[in-house]
Amino acid sequence: MDVERLERLTQKVGGRFRLTALLQKRLAELVKGSPPLIDLPSNNYFEIALREIEEGRIELLRAWTTEAGGARSLAEPVAREEE
């Protein structure tokens, strides 16, 4: 992986651990069948997740408690107006 790209993404999301968590959560969603938020002619989920982060399509939300008492933290799509 390109070191400069990794550094940009790390700064964008606020640190290495946040980037790792966001990638892991988004990769799990993609593997389970979640549709990509970008058009990329690749089936490489890792590259898709990286591009979604670069384009600001997803972000890591803090853990919050559900009514059932369990904690959740998701990679959530960012609401954006289409250009």
PyMOL Python script that loads the backbone (N, CA, C, O; Angstrom):
from pymol import cmd

cmd.read_pdbstr("""\
ATOM      1  N   MET A   1       0.840  -1.175   0.000  1.00  0.00           N
ATOM      2  CA  MET A   1       0.000   0.000   0.000  1.00  0.00           C
ATOM      3  C   MET A   1       0.887   1.241   0.000  1.00  0.00           C
ATOM      4  O   MET A   1       1.960   1.259   0.603  1.00  0.00           O
ATOM      5  N   ASP A   2       0.428   2.247  -0.671  1.00  0.00           N
ATOM      6  CA  ASP A   2       1.114   3.524  -0.759  1.00  0.00           C
ATOM      7  C   ASP A   2       1.148   4.187   0.627  1.00  0.00           C
ATOM      8  O   ASP A   2       0.100   4.406   1.236  1.00  0.00           O
ATOM      9  N   VAL A   3       2.345   4.505   1.118  1.00  0.00           N
ATOM     10  CA  VAL A   3       2.517   5.075   2.453  1.00  0.00           C
ATOM     11  C   VAL A   3       1.839   6.438   2.561  1.00  0.00           C
ATOM     12  O   VAL A   3       1.235   6.749   3.588  1.00  0.00           O
ATOM     13  N   GLU A   4       1.933   7.248   1.519  1.00  0.00           N
ATOM     14  CA  GLU A   4       1.303   8.569   1.536  1.00  0.00           C
ATOM     15  C   GLU A   4      -0.214   8.444   1.624  1.00  0.00           C
ATOM     16  O   GLU A   4      -0.864   9.202   2.344  1.00  0.00           O
ATOM     17  N   ARG A   5      -0.769   7.495   0.896  1.00  0.00           N
ATOM     18  CA  ARG A   5      -2.214   7.268   0.929  1.00  0.00           C
ATOM     19  C   ARG A   5      -2.652   6.844   2.330  1.00  0.00           C
ATOM     20  O   ARG A   5      -3.655   7.331   2.852  1.00  0.00           O
ATOM     21  N   LEU A   6      -1.900   5.943   2.923  1.00  0.00           N
ATOM     22  CA  LEU A   6      -2.205   5.472   4.264  1.00  0.00           C
ATOM     23  C   LEU A   6      -2.138   6.621   5.266  1.00  0.00           C
ATOM     24  O   LEU A   6      -2.993   6.720   6.146  1.00  0.00           O
ATOM     25  N   GLU A   7      -1.152   7.473   5.147  1.00  0.00           N
ATOM     26  CA  GLU A   7      -1.012   8.614   6.051  1.00  0.00           C
ATOM     27  C   GLU A   7      -2.182   9.588   5.885  1.00  0.00           C
ATOM     28  O   GLU A   7      -2.702  10.094   6.879  1.00  0.00           O
ATOM     29  N   ARG A   8      -2.599   9.855   4.656  1.00  0.00           N
ATOM     30  CA  ARG A   8      -3.753  10.737   4.407  1.00  0.00           C
ATOM     31  C   ARG A   8      -5.018  10.174   5.052  1.00  0.00           C
ATOM     32  O   ARG A   8      -5.767  10.900   5.705  1.00  0.00           O
ATOM     33  N   LEU A   9      -5.246   8.879   4.864  1.00  0.00           N
ATOM     34  CA  LEU A   9      -6.433   8.251   5.433  1.00  0.00           C
ATOM     35  C   LEU A   9      -6.388   8.260   6.959  1.00  0.00           C
ATOM     36  O   LEU A   9      -7.407   8.482   7.613  1.00  0.00           O
ATOM     37  N   THR A  10      -5.216   8.020   7.517  1.00  0.00           N
ATOM     38  CA  THR A  10      -5.055   8.030   8.970  1.00  0.00           C
ATOM     39  C   THR A  10      -5.403   9.401   9.530  1.00  0.00           C
ATOM     40  O   THR A  10      -6.109   9.502  10.533  1.00  0.00           O
ATOM     41  N   GLN A  11      -4.918  10.444   8.893  1.00  0.00           N
ATOM     42  CA  GLN A  11      -5.218  11.801   9.338  1.00  0.00           C
ATOM     43  C   GLN A  11      -6.688  12.136   9.133  1.00  0.00           C
ATOM     44  O   GLN A  11      -7.288  12.821   9.961  1.00  0.00           O
ATOM     45  N   LYS A  12      -7.269  11.667   8.048  1.00  0.00           N
ATOM     46  CA  LYS A  12      -8.665  11.969   7.732  1.00  0.00           C
ATOM     47  C   LYS A  12      -9.618  11.430   8.789  1.00  0.00           C
ATOM     48  O   LYS A  12     -10.571  12.108   9.173  1.00  0.00           O
ATOM     49  N   VAL A  13      -9.364  10.208   9.260  1.00  0.00           N
ATOM     50  CA  VAL A  13     -10.287   9.581  10.216  1.00  0.00           C
ATOM     51  C   VAL A  13      -9.893   9.811  11.671  1.00  0.00           C
ATOM     52  O   VAL A  13     -10.689   9.540  12.571  1.00  0.00           O
ATOM     53  N   GLY A  14      -8.684  10.304  11.919  1.00  0.00           N
ATOM     54  CA  GLY A  14      -8.300  10.636  13.283  1.00  0.00           C
ATOM     55  C   GLY A  14      -7.402   9.636  13.980  1.00  0.00           C
ATOM     56  O   GLY A  14      -7.333   9.623  15.209  1.00  0.00           O
ATOM     57  N   GLY A  15      -6.712   8.799  13.222  1.00  0.00           N
ATOM     58  CA  GLY A  15      -5.748   7.897  13.844  1.00  0.00           C
ATOM     59  C   GLY A  15      -5.760   6.501  13.251  1.00  0.00           C
ATOM     60  O   GLY A  15      -6.707   6.087  12.582  1.00  0.00           O
ATOM     61  N   ARG A  16      -4.656   5.781  13.524  1.00  0.00           N
ATOM     62  CA  ARG A  16      -4.495   4.424  12.977  1.00  0.00           C
ATOM     63  C   ARG A  16      -5.562   3.467  13.469  1.00  0.00           C
ATOM     64  O   ARG A  16      -6.082   2.656  12.703  1.00  0.00           O
ATOM     65  N   PHE A  17      -5.889   3.563  14.757  1.00  0.00           N
ATOM     66  CA  PHE A  17      -6.843   2.620  15.322  1.00  0.00           C
ATOM     67  C   PHE A  17      -8.254   2.874  14.800  1.00  0.00           C
ATOM     68  O   PHE A  17      -9.011   1.933  14.564  1.00  0.00           O
ATOM     69  N   ARG A  18      -8.601   4.137  14.624  1.00  0.00           N
ATOM     70  CA  ARG A  18      -9.915   4.464  14.050  1.00  0.00           C
ATOM     71  C   ARG A  18      -9.989   3.993  12.601  1.00  0.00           C
ATOM     72  O   ARG A  18     -11.021   3.478  12.168  1.00  0.00           O
ATOM     73  N   LEU A  19      -8.905   4.164  11.853  1.00  0.00           N
ATOM     74  CA  LEU A  19      -8.873   3.701  10.472  1.00  0.00           C
ATOM     75  C   LEU A  19      -9.026   2.184  10.413  1.00  0.00           C
ATOM     76  O   LEU A  19      -9.783   1.666   9.592  1.00  0.00           O
ATOM     77  N   THR A  20      -8.317   1.481  11.272  1.00  0.00           N
ATOM     78  CA  THR A  20      -8.406   0.025  11.314  1.00  0.00           C
ATOM     79  C   THR A  20      -9.819  -0.429  11.653  1.00  0.00           C
ATOM     80  O   THR A  20     -10.348  -1.347  11.025  1.00  0.00           O
ATOM     81  N   ALA A  21     -10.425   0.208  12.640  1.00  0.00           N
ATOM     82  CA  ALA A  21     -11.788  -0.157  13.042  1.00  0.00           C
ATOM     83  C   ALA A  21     -12.782   0.108  11.914  1.00  0.00           C
ATOM     84  O   ALA A  21     -13.652  -0.718  11.638  1.00  0.00           O
ATOM     85  N   LEU A  22     -12.648   1.254  11.272  1.00  0.00           N
ATOM     86  CA  LEU A  22     -13.553   1.599  10.175  1.00  0.00           C
ATOM     87  C   LEU A  22     -13.407   0.626   9.012  1.00  0.00           C
ATOM     88  O   LEU A  22     -14.405   0.173   8.453  1.00  0.00           O
ATOM     89  N   LEU A  23     -12.183   0.306   8.648  1.00  0.00           N
ATOM     90  CA  LEU A  23     -11.951  -0.658   7.565  1.00  0.00           C
ATOM     91  C   LEU A  23     -12.534  -2.025   7.906  1.00  0.00           C
ATOM     92  O   LEU A  23     -13.185  -2.653   7.071  1.00  0.00           O
ATOM     93  N   GLN A  24     -12.301  -2.477   9.122  1.00  0.00           N
ATOM     94  CA  GLN A  24     -12.797  -3.790   9.534  1.00  0.00           C
ATOM     95  C   GLN A  24     -14.321  -3.843   9.478  1.00  0.00           C
ATOM     96  O   GLN A  24     -14.889  -4.812   8.976  1.00  0.00           O
ATOM     97  N   LYS A  25     -14.974  -2.823   9.983  1.00  0.00           N
ATOM     98  CA  LYS A  25     -16.433  -2.802   9.995  1.00  0.00           C
ATOM     99  C   LYS A  25     -16.999  -2.725   8.579  1.00  0.00           C
ATOM    100  O   LYS A  25     -17.969  -3.410   8.254  1.00  0.00           O
ATOM    101  N   ARG A  26     -16.395  -1.897   7.748  1.00  0.00           N
ATOM    102  CA  ARG A  26     -16.903  -1.758   6.380  1.00  0.00           C
ATOM    103  C   ARG A  26     -16.647  -3.022   5.565  1.00  0.00           C
ATOM    104  O   ARG A  26     -17.504  -3.436   4.784  1.00  0.00           O
ATOM    105  N   LEU A  27     -15.485  -3.635   5.737  1.00  0.00           N
ATOM    106  CA  LEU A  27     -15.197  -4.889   5.031  1.00  0.00           C
ATOM    107  C   LEU A  27     -16.200  -5.963   5.424  1.00  0.00           C
ATOM    108  O   LEU A  27     -16.668  -6.712   4.567  1.00  0.00           O
ATOM    109  N   ALA A  28     -16.534  -6.048   6.697  1.00  0.00           N
ATOM    110  CA  ALA A  28     -17.523  -7.028   7.154  1.00  0.00           C
ATOM    111  C   ALA A  28     -18.874  -6.770   6.495  1.00  0.00           C
ATOM    112  O   ALA A  28     -19.555  -7.714   6.092  1.00  0.00           O
ATOM    113  N   GLU A  29     -19.269  -5.502   6.380  1.00  0.00           N
ATOM    114  CA  GLU A  29     -20.530  -5.165   5.727  1.00  0.00           C
ATOM    115  C   GLU A  29     -20.514  -5.555   4.251  1.00  0.00           C
ATOM    116  O   GLU A  29     -21.485  -6.118   3.747  1.00  0.00           O
ATOM    117  N   LEU A  30     -19.424  -5.260   3.563  1.00  0.00           N
ATOM    118  CA  LEU A  30     -19.320  -5.595   2.144  1.00  0.00           C
ATOM    119  C   LEU A  30     -19.367  -7.108   1.925  1.00  0.00           C
ATOM    120  O   LEU A  30     -20.027  -7.583   1.001  1.00  0.00           O
ATOM    121  N   VAL A  31     -18.677  -7.851   2.763  1.00  0.00           N
ATOM    122  CA  VAL A  31     -18.661  -9.309   2.643  1.00  0.00           C
ATOM    123  C   VAL A  31     -20.064  -9.875   2.855  1.00  0.00           C
ATOM    124  O   VAL A  31     -20.440 -10.861   2.222  1.00  0.00           O
ATOM    125  N   LYS A  32     -20.838  -9.247   3.749  1.00  0.00           N
ATOM    126  CA  LYS A  32     -22.197  -9.711   4.029  1.00  0.00           C
ATOM    127  C   LYS A  32     -23.201  -9.283   2.955  1.00  0.00           C
ATOM    128  O   LYS A  32     -24.375  -9.645   3.029  1.00  0.00           O
ATOM    129  N   GLY A  33     -22.748  -8.516   1.960  1.00  0.00           N
ATOM    130  CA  GLY A  33     -23.620  -8.162   0.845  1.00  0.00           C
ATOM    131  C   GLY A  33     -24.042  -6.716   0.750  1.00  0.00           C
ATOM    132  O   GLY A  33     -24.831  -6.366  -0.128  1.00  0.00           O
ATOM    133  N   SER A  34     -23.542  -5.867   1.621  1.00  0.00           N
ATOM    134  CA  SER A  34     -23.857  -4.443   1.541  1.00  0.00           C
ATOM    135  C   SER A  34     -23.348  -3.888   0.214  1.00  0.00           C
ATOM    136  O   SER A  34     -22.219  -4.189  -0.177  1.00  0.00           O
ATOM    137  N   PRO A  35     -24.148  -3.087  -0.490  1.00  0.00           N
ATOM    138  CA  PRO A  35     -23.688  -2.563  -1.774  1.00  0.00           C
ATOM    139  C   PRO A  35     -22.607  -1.494  -1.600  1.00  0.00           C
ATOM    140  O   PRO A  35     -22.661  -0.720  -0.645  1.00  0.00           O
ATOM    141  N   PRO A  36     -21.641  -1.440  -2.496  1.00  0.00           N
ATOM    142  CA  PRO A  36     -20.622  -0.380  -2.456  1.00  0.00           C
ATOM    143  C   PRO A  36     -21.269   0.986  -2.636  1.00  0.00           C
ATOM    144  O   PRO A  36     -22.273   1.111  -3.338  1.00  0.00           O
ATOM    145  N   LEU A  37     -20.707   2.001  -2.013  1.00  0.00           N
ATOM    146  CA  LEU A  37     -21.212   3.362  -2.112  1.00  0.00           C
ATOM    147  C   LEU A  37     -20.530   4.147  -3.223  1.00  0.00           C
ATOM    148  O   LEU A  37     -20.798   5.335  -3.404  1.00  0.00           O
ATOM    149  N   ILE A  38     -19.657   3.491  -3.959  1.00  0.00           N
ATOM    150  CA  ILE A  38     -18.939   4.116  -5.065  1.00  0.00           C
ATOM    151  C   ILE A  38     -18.994   3.183  -6.273  1.00  0.00           C
ATOM    152  O   ILE A  38     -19.238   1.984  -6.135  1.00  0.00           O
ATOM    153  N   ASP A  39     -18.766   3.743  -7.441  1.00  0.00           N
ATOM    154  CA  ASP A  39     -18.653   2.936  -8.649  1.00  0.00           C
ATOM    155  C   ASP A  39     -17.180   2.638  -8.870  1.00  0.00           C
ATOM    156  O   ASP A  39     -16.392   3.536  -9.166  1.00  0.00           O
ATOM    157  N   LEU A  40     -16.819   1.385  -8.727  1.00  0.00           N
ATOM    158  CA  LEU A  40     -15.441   0.959  -8.914  1.00  0.00           C
ATOM    159  C   LEU A  40     -15.477  -0.375  -9.637  1.00  0.00           C
ATOM    160  O   LEU A  40     -16.108  -1.316  -9.156  1.00  0.00           O
ATOM    161  N   PRO A  41     -14.820  -0.477 -10.769  1.00  0.00           N
ATOM    162  CA  PRO A  41     -14.872  -1.721 -11.546  1.00  0.00           C
ATOM    163  C   PRO A  41     -14.004  -2.823 -10.941  1.00  0.00           C
ATOM    164  O   PRO A  41     -13.260  -3.498 -11.652  1.00  0.00           O
ATOM    165  N   SER A  42     -14.104  -2.997  -9.638  1.00  0.00           N
ATOM    166  CA  SER A  42     -13.289  -3.986  -8.950  1.00  0.00           C
ATOM    167  C   SER A  42     -14.149  -4.709  -7.928  1.00  0.00           C
ATOM    168  O   SER A  42     -15.090  -4.132  -7.382  1.00  0.00           O
ATOM    169  N   ASN A  43     -13.835  -5.949  -7.673  1.00  0.00           N
ATOM    170  CA  ASN A  43     -14.504  -6.706  -6.632  1.00  0.00           C
ATOM    171  C   ASN A  43     -13.626  -6.806  -5.392  1.00  0.00           C
ATOM    172  O   ASN A  43     -13.904  -7.602  -4.496  1.00  0.00           O
ATOM    173  N   ASN A  44     -12.578  -6.007  -5.338  1.00  0.00           N
ATOM    174  CA  ASN A  44     -11.668  -5.989  -4.205  1.00  0.00           C
ATOM    175  C   ASN A  44     -12.289  -5.138  -3.094  1.00  0.00           C
ATOM    176  O   ASN A  44     -12.258  -3.908  -3.153  1.00  0.00           O
ATOM    177  N   TYR A  45     -12.853  -5.805  -2.080  1.00  0.00           N
ATOM    178  CA  TYR A  45     -13.550  -5.096  -1.011  1.00  0.00           C
ATOM    179  C   TYR A  45     -12.641  -4.129  -0.268  1.00  0.00           C
ATOM    180  O   TYR A  45     -13.088  -3.060   0.148  1.00  0.00           O
ATOM    181  N   PHE A  46     -11.396  -4.479  -0.096  1.00  0.00           N
ATOM    182  CA  PHE A  46     -10.454  -3.602   0.598  1.00  0.00           C
ATOM    183  C   PHE A  46     -10.292  -2.283  -0.162  1.00  0.00           C
ATOM    184  O   PHE A  46     -10.335  -1.211   0.441  1.00  0.00           O
ATOM    185  N   GLU A  47     -10.109  -2.360  -1.463  1.00  0.00           N
ATOM    186  CA  GLU A  47      -9.967  -1.149  -2.285  1.00  0.00           C
ATOM    187  C   GLU A  47     -11.252  -0.332  -2.278  1.00  0.00           C
ATOM    188  O   GLU A  47     -11.204   0.898  -2.233  1.00  0.00           O
ATOM    189  N   ILE A  48     -12.391  -0.998  -2.322  1.00  0.00           N
ATOM    190  CA  ILE A  48     -13.678  -0.298  -2.277  1.00  0.00           C
ATOM    191  C   ILE A  48     -13.797   0.471  -0.959  1.00  0.00           C
ATOM    192  O   ILE A  48     -14.164   1.646  -0.961  1.00  0.00           O
ATOM    193  N   ALA A  49     -13.490  -0.181   0.161  1.00  0.00           N
ATOM    194  CA  ALA A  49     -13.581   0.466   1.472  1.00  0.00           C
ATOM    195  C   ALA A  49     -12.623   1.660   1.567  1.00  0.00           C
ATOM    196  O   ALA A  49     -12.986   2.712   2.093  1.00  0.00           O
ATOM    197  N   LEU A  50     -11.407   1.493   1.057  1.00  0.00           N
ATOM    198  CA  LEU A  50     -10.443   2.604   1.075  1.00  0.00           C
ATOM    199  C   LEU A  50     -10.964   3.793   0.277  1.00  0.00           C
ATOM    200  O   LEU A  50     -10.874   4.934   0.730  1.00  0.00           O
ATOM    201  N   ARG A  51     -11.503   3.531  -0.898  1.00  0.00           N
ATOM    202  CA  ARG A  51     -12.026   4.617  -1.742  1.00  0.00           C
ATOM    203  C   ARG A  51     -13.228   5.299  -1.095  1.00  0.00           C
ATOM    204  O   ARG A  51     -13.380   6.517  -1.195  1.00  0.00           O
ATOM    205  N   GLU A  52     -14.088   4.513  -0.428  1.00  0.00           N
ATOM    206  CA  GLU A  52     -15.238   5.108   0.253  1.00  0.00           C
ATOM    207  C   GLU A  52     -14.774   6.061   1.355  1.00  0.00           C
ATOM    208  O   GLU A  52     -15.370   7.121   1.551  1.00  0.00           O
ATOM    209  N   ILE A  53     -13.724   5.692   2.066  1.00  0.00           N
ATOM    210  CA  ILE A  53     -13.174   6.559   3.106  1.00  0.00           C
ATOM    211  C   ILE A  53     -12.555   7.801   2.481  1.00  0.00           C
ATOM    212  O   ILE A  53     -12.783   8.915   2.952  1.00  0.00           O
ATOM    213  N   GLU A  54     -11.778   7.615   1.427  1.00  0.00           N
ATOM    214  CA  GLU A  54     -11.140   8.748   0.746  1.00  0.00           C
ATOM    215  C   GLU A  54     -12.167   9.759   0.260  1.00  0.00           C
ATOM    216  O   GLU A  54     -11.953  10.966   0.361  1.00  0.00           O
ATOM    217  N   GLU A  55     -13.278   9.269  -0.266  1.00  0.00           N
ATOM    218  CA  GLU A  55     -14.302  10.149  -0.814  1.00  0.00           C
ATOM    219  C   GLU A  55     -15.267  10.668   0.249  1.00  0.00           C
ATOM    220  O   GLU A  55     -16.195  11.414  -0.066  1.00  0.00           O
ATOM    221  N   GLY A  56     -15.053  10.279   1.500  1.00  0.00           N
ATOM    222  CA  GLY A  56     -15.905  10.771   2.574  1.00  0.00           C
ATOM    223  C   GLY A  56     -17.286  10.146   2.592  1.00  0.00           C
ATOM    224  O   GLY A  56     -18.232  10.740   3.108  1.00  0.00           O
ATOM    225  N   ARG A  57     -17.408   8.950   2.032  1.00  0.00           N
ATOM    226  CA  ARG A  57     -18.718   8.288   1.961  1.00  0.00           C
ATOM    227  C   ARG A  57     -19.106   7.570   3.250  1.00  0.00           C
ATOM    228  O   ARG A  57     -20.292   7.345   3.489  1.00  0.00           O
ATOM    229  N   ILE A  58     -18.130   7.205   4.087  1.00  0.00           N
ATOM    230  CA  ILE A  58     -18.430   6.538   5.351  1.00  0.00           C
ATOM    231  C   ILE A  58     -17.609   7.173   6.459  1.00  0.00           C
ATOM    232  O   ILE A  58     -16.575   7.795   6.214  1.00  0.00           O
ATOM    233  N   GLU A  59     -18.089   7.005   7.678  1.00  0.00           N
ATOM    234  CA  GLU A  59     -17.355   7.492   8.837  1.00  0.00           C
ATOM    235  C   GLU A  59     -17.619   6.550   9.995  1.00  0.00           C
ATOM    236  O   GLU A  59     -18.592   5.796   9.987  1.00  0.00           O
ATOM    237  N   LEU A  60     -16.753   6.600  10.983  1.00  0.00           N
ATOM    238  CA  LEU A  60     -16.882   5.751  12.155  1.00  0.00           C
ATOM    239  C   LEU A  60     -17.652   6.515  13.217  1.00  0.00           C
ATOM    240  O   LEU A  60     -17.269   7.620  13.601  1.00  0.00           O
ATOM    241  N   LEU A  61     -18.732   5.924  13.687  1.00  0.00           N
ATOM    242  CA  LEU A  61     -19.526   6.541  14.736  1.00  0.00           C
ATOM    243  C   LEU A  61     -19.136   5.955  16.077  1.00  0.00           C
ATOM    244  O   LEU A  61     -18.688   4.811  16.159  1.00  0.00           O
ATOM    245  N   ARG A  62     -19.305   6.733  17.115  1.00  0.00           N
ATOM    246  CA  ARG A  62     -19.022   6.230  18.461  1.00  0.00           C
ATOM    247  C   ARG A  62     -20.014   5.132  18.812  1.00  0.00           C
ATOM    248  O   ARG A  62     -21.121   5.074  18.278  1.00  0.00           O
ATOM    249  N   ALA A  63     -19.595   4.272  19.714  1.00  0.00           N
ATOM    250  CA  ALA A  63     -20.484   3.219  20.193  1.00  0.00           C
ATOM    251  C   ALA A  63     -21.646   3.865  20.941  1.00  0.00           C
ATOM    252  O   ALA A  63     -21.466   4.839  21.671  1.00  0.00           O
ATOM    253  N   TRP A  64     -22.828   3.314  20.748  1.00  0.00           N
ATOM    254  CA  TRP A  64     -23.987   3.798  21.484  1.00  0.00           C
ATOM    255  C   TRP A  64     -24.766   2.590  21.957  1.00  0.00           C
ATOM    256  O   TRP A  64     -24.626   1.496  21.411  1.00  0.00           O
ATOM    257  N   THR A  65     -25.574   2.789  22.957  1.00  0.00           N
ATOM    258  CA  THR A  65     -26.294   1.679  23.565  1.00  0.00           C
ATOM    259  C   THR A  65     -27.677   1.562  22.945  1.00  0.00           C
ATOM    260  O   THR A  65     -28.399   2.551  22.817  1.00  0.00           O
ATOM    261  N   THR A  66     -28.036   0.347  22.562  1.00  0.00           N
ATOM    262  CA  THR A  66     -29.364   0.096  22.019  1.00  0.00           C
ATOM    263  C   THR A  66     -30.340  -0.089  23.169  1.00  0.00           C
ATOM    264  O   THR A  66     -29.927  -0.251  24.318  1.00  0.00           O
ATOM    265  N   GLU A  67     -31.621  -0.066  22.868  1.00  0.00           N
ATOM    266  CA  GLU A  67     -32.628  -0.255  23.906  1.00  0.00           C
ATOM    267  C   GLU A  67     -32.506  -1.625  24.551  1.00  0.00           C
ATOM    268  O   GLU A  67     -32.870  -1.794  25.714  1.00  0.00           O
ATOM    269  N   ALA A  68     -32.000  -2.602  23.813  1.00  0.00           N
ATOM    270  CA  ALA A  68     -31.848  -3.954  24.348  1.00  0.00           C
ATOM    271  C   ALA A  68     -30.643  -4.048  25.274  1.00  0.00           C
ATOM    272  O   ALA A  68     -30.429  -5.088  25.897  1.00  0.00           O
ATOM    273  N   GLY A  69     -29.851  -2.984  25.377  1.00  0.00           N
ATOM    274  CA  GLY A  69     -28.733  -2.993  26.306  1.00  0.00           C
ATOM    275  C   GLY A  69     -27.393  -3.326  25.682  1.00  0.00           C
ATOM    276  O   GLY A  69     -26.378  -3.314  26.378  1.00  0.00           O
ATOM    277  N   GLY A  70     -27.357  -3.623  24.390  1.00  0.00           N
ATOM    278  CA  GLY A  70     -26.095  -3.940  23.736  1.00  0.00           C
ATOM    279  C   GLY A  70     -25.464  -2.705  23.129  1.00  0.00           C
ATOM    280  O   GLY A  70     -26.166  -1.768  22.750  1.00  0.00           O
ATOM    281  N   ALA A  71     -24.168  -2.695  23.036  1.00  0.00           N
ATOM    282  CA  ALA A  71     -23.471  -1.560  22.423  1.00  0.00           C
ATOM    283  C   ALA A  71     -23.328  -1.803  20.930  1.00  0.00           C
ATOM    284  O   ALA A  71     -23.088  -2.934  20.505  1.00  0.00           O
ATOM    285  N   ARG A  72     -23.473  -0.759  20.134  1.00  0.00           N
ATOM    286  CA  ARG A  72     -23.304  -0.859  18.693  1.00  0.00           C
ATOM    287  C   ARG A  72     -22.371   0.234  18.227  1.00  0.00           C
ATOM    288  O   ARG A  72     -22.349   1.332  18.784  1.00  0.00           O
ATOM    289  N   SER A  73     -21.609  -0.072  17.212  1.00  0.00           N
ATOM    290  CA  SER A  73     -20.762   0.911  16.558  1.00  0.00           C
ATOM    291  C   SER A  73     -20.685   0.494  15.106  1.00  0.00           C
ATOM    292  O   SER A  73     -20.305  -0.636  14.800  1.00  0.00           O
ATOM    293  N   LEU A  74     -21.037   1.385  14.222  1.00  0.00           N
ATOM    294  CA  LEU A  74     -21.154   1.012  12.824  1.00  0.00           C
ATOM    295  C   LEU A  74     -20.336   1.911  11.921  1.00  0.00           C
ATOM    296  O   LEU A  74     -20.008   3.047  12.266  1.00  0.00           O
ATOM    297  N   ALA A  75     -20.019   1.380  10.771  1.00  0.00           N
ATOM    298  CA  ALA A  75     -19.494   2.210   9.702  1.00  0.00           C
ATOM    299  C   ALA A  75     -20.722   2.718   8.965  1.00  0.00           C
ATOM    300  O   ALA A  75     -21.393   1.947   8.280  1.00  0.00           O
ATOM    301  N   GLU A  76     -21.020   3.981   9.093  1.00  0.00           N
ATOM    302  CA  GLU A  76     -22.237   4.539   8.541  1.00  0.00           C
ATOM    303  C   GLU A  76     -21.961   5.365   7.296  1.00  0.00           C
ATOM    304  O   GLU A  76     -20.984   6.112   7.239  1.00  0.00           O
ATOM    305  N   PRO A  77     -22.834   5.226   6.293  1.00  0.00           N
ATOM    306  CA  PRO A  77     -22.709   6.093   5.135  1.00  0.00           C
ATOM    307  C   PRO A  77     -22.969   7.538   5.543  1.00  0.00           C
ATOM    308  O   PRO A  77     -23.779   7.801   6.432  1.00  0.00           O
ATOM    309  N   VAL A  78     -22.300   8.444   4.913  1.00  0.00           N
ATOM    310  CA  VAL A  78     -22.493   9.866   5.174  1.00  0.00           C
ATOM    311  C   VAL A  78     -23.564  10.364   4.227  1.00  0.00           C
ATOM    312  O   VAL A  78     -23.495  10.126   3.022  1.00  0.00           O
ATOM    313  N   ALA A  79     -24.559  11.056   4.769  1.00  0.00           N
ATOM    314  CA  ALA A  79     -25.619  11.611   3.940  1.00  0.00           C
ATOM    315  C   ALA A  79     -25.029  12.740   3.098  1.00  0.00           C
ATOM    316  O   ALA A  79     -24.520  13.723   3.636  1.00  0.00           O
ATOM    317  N   ARG A  80     -25.102  12.594   1.783  1.00  0.00           N
ATOM    318  CA  ARG A  80     -24.545  13.600   0.877  1.00  0.00           C
ATOM    319  C   ARG A  80     -25.533  13.878  -0.223  1.00  0.00           C
ATOM    320  O   ARG A  80     -26.225  12.976  -0.693  1.00  0.00           O
ATOM    321  N   GLU A  81     -25.598  15.129  -0.635  1.00  0.00           N
ATOM    322  CA  GLU A  81     -26.416  15.466  -1.779  1.00  0.00           C
ATOM    323  C   GLU A  81     -25.669  15.090  -3.040  1.00  0.00           C
ATOM    324  O   GLU A  81     -24.458  15.283  -3.142  1.00  0.00           O
ATOM    325  N   GLU A  82     -26.400  14.553  -3.996  1.00  0.00           N
ATOM    326  CA  GLU A  82     -25.776  14.199  -5.276  1.00  0.00           C
ATOM    327  C   GLU A  82     -25.420  15.454  -6.030  1.00  0.00           C
ATOM    328  O   GLU A  82     -26.177  16.425  -6.029  1.00  0.00           O
ATOM    329  N   GLU A  83     -24.283  15.440  -6.665  1.00  0.00           N
ATOM    330  CA  GLU A  83     -23.802  16.620  -7.409  1.00  0.00           C
ATOM    331  C   GLU A  83     -24.352  16.630  -8.802  1.00  0.00           C
ATOM    332  O   GLU A  83     -24.059  17.542  -9.575  1.00  0.00           O
TER     333      GLU A  83
END
""", "prot")
cmd.dss("prot")
cmd.show_as("cartoon", "prot")
cmd.util.cbc("prot")
cmd.orient("prot")
